[in-house]
Amino acid sequence: MKKLPLFSIWLVYLLVIVAGGVYVGIQGFKIDTDFLSIFPSHAERGGFYQASAQYESNFTNEILVFVQNADRDKAIAAAEELSKKISQNEIFSSVKLKFSGNAQDQWVPFLYSKRQALLTPEQTRNIESGQSQIILNKALTNIYSPMGLTTQLGTDPLNLFQDFFLNTAANFSVKPFNGYLISEKDGKYAVFMRVKINRNAYSFNADLIEFYEGQKAEYTAKGTDLHFLGASLFSAFGSEKSMREVNLYGGLSFTAVMLLLVWAFSSAIPVIATLATIGISVGTGLVAVMLVYSSVHVLSIVLGISVLGIVTDYCTHFFAKGFDEKLENNEQVMKKIKGALVLGFLTNTLTYLCFYFTDLIVLKQLAIFTIAGIFTTFLTVIGVFPKFKFRRLHSKGLDKVVVISNIWNRVGHKKAMITIFVIVLVGLVLTRGLKFNDDIKLLQSVPTVLKNDETKVTELLGIKRSASYFIVKGTSVEDVLKKEEALSAKMRENNVKALAISNFSPSLERQKQSLTDYQKLEPIVKEFYKTINYNDQSKIKALFVNAPTPFVPSNLLATSSEFPLAMNWLGKINGEQFSVVTVGGDANLEILKALETEDVHLISKAADLSNFMQVLRETITGQFAYVIAALLLLLVLWWGWKRAFYILYAPVVSAIATMLFIRICYGYLNLFNVLAVILIFCLGMDYSVFFSQSKESTRATHVGILISFISTIEAFGVLSMSSTYAVSSFGVSVFVGICLCYLLSPLAAGAEHD
Amino acid sequence: MRKIFLAAITLAFSISAIAADADFEQVRQHVMKHKVVSGNFKQVRNLKDMKLKLDSEGDFKFKLPFDLDWNQKKPFPMDLLMTPDKITQKNADGSEQVITKAQQPVVFTFSSSFLGIFAGDKTAIEKTFNYTVSMKGSKWTMSLEPKDDLLKKAISKVEIQGSEFVETVEVSEKSGNTTHIQFSNVKGS
């Protein structure tokens, strides 16, 4: 049977990929950027995740702005001017500078009419423990105090509602003035405005930064300070910094790699071929993921960046054979390296295949993306590259590149391997093993200007809310309110302030209890009036005759659209009722975590992301045991125990030694160090396989690996200079790891040598 | 609502520091030398709807920059201590009610603005009130109307009279209730 030419297979394969790409293009190329949606436990959390998304959608696009000046009129004029600019700018969808001054006039009277059903926990405790005298004494003190309230003396003589209001309502520092909300601090007036942006808050909004910086500078020059706070600004600054670095380091490394390839091969063909292979391979990877999952998560692409290193590695290995003086054409080259390429492809595929068998979609996508990419590279190199015109390369001075092999030959491979392994082992023992830290906060770097603004805005608002909050789930409105009340009580016990709808609209059961307790106050009220010589018995009696009708949150929320906690009431989601309990002030996350129940779930983005990083990191490191076992099995079947051991030595020891280096230098490792180790491991495997297969053309193999090594440093190692911790973590690990791989991989040849 | 009275009382004792007009400059300079002012008070609250009059009396001590001790003796003992960050109300039974700046920042925004008055800061009072001053010999009268939206809802007018020291304060609420405070035996040191 005539053998089907590989080039034809490659062409058919390419057509299939193009067809797949067209199909994906028609369906729409969707990139998923929601990190928490890929968290496996979110599926188990049922509506909690949806409820959280609904709650956060209210303010993720919002920016809070304060316009501050020592002169109130100037502050207002500047706020008016800025508001006009914002309303005319397409970045923003709305701006609210004027607030209904009488918003409180609508919901406060409603609650006042229900006051008998709104006893505070302290009032209830005093009444139920027979200490109503405390309430009487407070009321008497209040009526005589020059600061006491007299307006409600006829309807609420014991000041129960005033107590309720002072204890329950959020105490914002902003107060209304001619329709504006103004906060006063340090002798300056700050006019508040609420702005919404017209975009996805988490996309790269460069023009938002431009607007922010431009306006701040312009107003500061005029003696007015602007303070902004919003998720979109943090996101924009974070993206801007990353983009700047990606452009800088991406540009630098791209140029360096291209120059290296042109210099090494004295031809543009290897450069163009490598670039084209990278393009086709990455494209295939994306199409494969899209065909399986309909969308690709941005993290899968980030994790799959290692495929670039492998693609370059295969390509340079092929072209470097041009240094082999014994070879006459590319068919011979292919014959020489086919075995190494096949084994390299199999080991790389097996490595990434292990990530498919996890619960994390992002790792499954990573497996598909990289395997599809590596397969495409493999097929391109063996199917297309032999078609290029063979070019003999100058071998002058090549002897120098085999210096490392010569060192290992002199020392003795086995001896060197044992010595290095013992050193690494001692290092591990001395450092008490590897330590990991997955706290997302370690990776964050917020610009100082935004940090200062955040502090200012929080101070000017006068209320501090934790970024964490609780989602409460119930079968009915009453059920949710009861669960909120139980949670609030537990939070009070832990000195944590709860901002919840049930503070204002208690459960029907609680309202009933309050009304019963209120009736017990009749003798106290009579005593109060007797003390101040008021004797209108009919009015006193009226206080206890007409009980207010029960009410639910929707009744309260219907009174005013500006009720402060309106966003906390989420209503029905998937047939169940949900609400949010906001946490006042800075609360300890451990304490909050302990308050979780089956129906009360703590949402803490920072903790969730840290947890996600930990799961991802643990899954990857856990899968590595399977990777090594699978590779060992493959290599043993291919070459037997001895050679399998020699080939695995460099990637395994380089990976462990890199992690040990990071542990010693930085104290702990993070997810990005582990991701770098995957790349190191794959490249280390390739280097070892190529060396093991090189036999008589060692020099050409050395050159190919040297070029691959330098290009990896140029492409990834340069990232160690990044000011973004996650990126520099990755870069430093790759730099150290790839150096170790380069030094140790020639030991793979020791299987035959020894 | 506490802030309304807080404002009025603080204002009463700090009036000497107001240099609103040239007329007042003399008074201000005359009384600014007193770092501590103490004396007796008689307070009458007229509750319009309830047709009720509530009398109380006691003594007070005011220290610059902002310490007020309002010590009621009759009809029952009660003590009110006010500092820039805290208001402590001691009830007849010895129990205490404390309002802190952290809990009720709006209340203290007012008290902080009045702190400025003690330093003779005219702009501090102008932030919250529109005022007029009239003089008859050594006697002066100051009428204040709130500018602030929240204050406007509860208080219609504050009138303070005095000569070397503050003699009377009258607070008129929107509801028609009034509070009249008469100071006597006032001494400065």
Interface residues (C-beta under 8 A of the other chain):
Chain A: R72 G101 Q133 I134 N137 K138 L140 T141 N142 I143 Y144 S145 P146 M147 G148 L149 T150 T151 L153 G154 Q162 L166 N171 F172 S173 K175 P176 F177 N178 E184 G462 T531 I532 N533 Y534 D536
Chain B: M1 R2 K3 I4 F5 L6 A8 I9 Q43 R45 L47 D49 M50 L52 L54 S56 W70 Q72 P75 F76 M78 L80 I87 Q89 K90 N91 A92 D93 S95 Q97 I99 Q103 Q104 P105 V106 T109 S112 S113 K127 K147 D148 D149 L150 A154 E173 K174 S175 N177 T179 I181
